[in-house]
């Protein structure tokens, strides 16, 4: 599926994909313990990450890893 006009690149088109229509074509990388189907904050995060620096990516990744560890601990998933 193509979204956006001719000026949109593939990454931008991917960010604009209507998740509810495409959901049946994707599998969760988390095995379903986190649902991204309507997470507009996640879309905003990716759009910002595309234009941020490597230093910003590193800092964000550290915070995300901390959050994943906390989620797994609460869910009783071994790390």
N, C-alpha and C positions, 0 to 999 in steps of 0.2 A: 504494500500500500504506500502511496506517496502523499505526504502532507506538506503544505506550504507551497509557495510559488517557485519559479525557476531559480530564484536567488537563494533559496534555503538549501543548506547542505544536509547530508544524511544524518548527522548528529542532531541538528535542529529539528528535522522532520521526526526523528525518533522521540524527541522530547514532546512533540505536539501530538503524538499518537493518542487516540482516545482509548484508555486502558480497558474500559468495560467491553468495547467491541473486539479488542485484541487479546483479552485475557485467556480465552480458550486455546490460544496458540503458544502459550508460555507456561513453563513449569517453575515453581519456586525454587530458588537455590538454597533455601533454608528448610526445605522439607515441609513447609507450611506453618512453622512456628512463628513466622512473622508474615503478615499479609500487606503487600504493597499496592493493592488494587486501587485505592483511592487516596494515596498519600501525596497530596499536593506539595507538602514540604520537601519530599524526596525529589520531585521534579525541579523545584526551586534550587535545591542543593546541587543537583547535576548541572543546571544552567549556570550557576555561579562558579562551579568547579571548572567549567570549560574556559573561563576567562581569568582564572586566578593563577597565581605563581606556584612554582614547585614547593616553595616554603609554605605557602598556604595549604597546599595539598597534604604535605607532611603533617602539619599541625592538625588539620581536620581528620586525617587518618588515625592519628593517635587517639583523639577523642572518640572516634567511631569504634575503634578497637576496645576502648574502655567500656563503652556502652554495650557492645556485643557480649563482652565477658560478664557484665552485670545481668544481661538478659538471660544468658545461658545458666548462670548461677541460680537465678530465681526460678527458671524452668527445670532445674535439676539435670541439666545436660552436662556431661563431662567435658572438660576443656582440654 
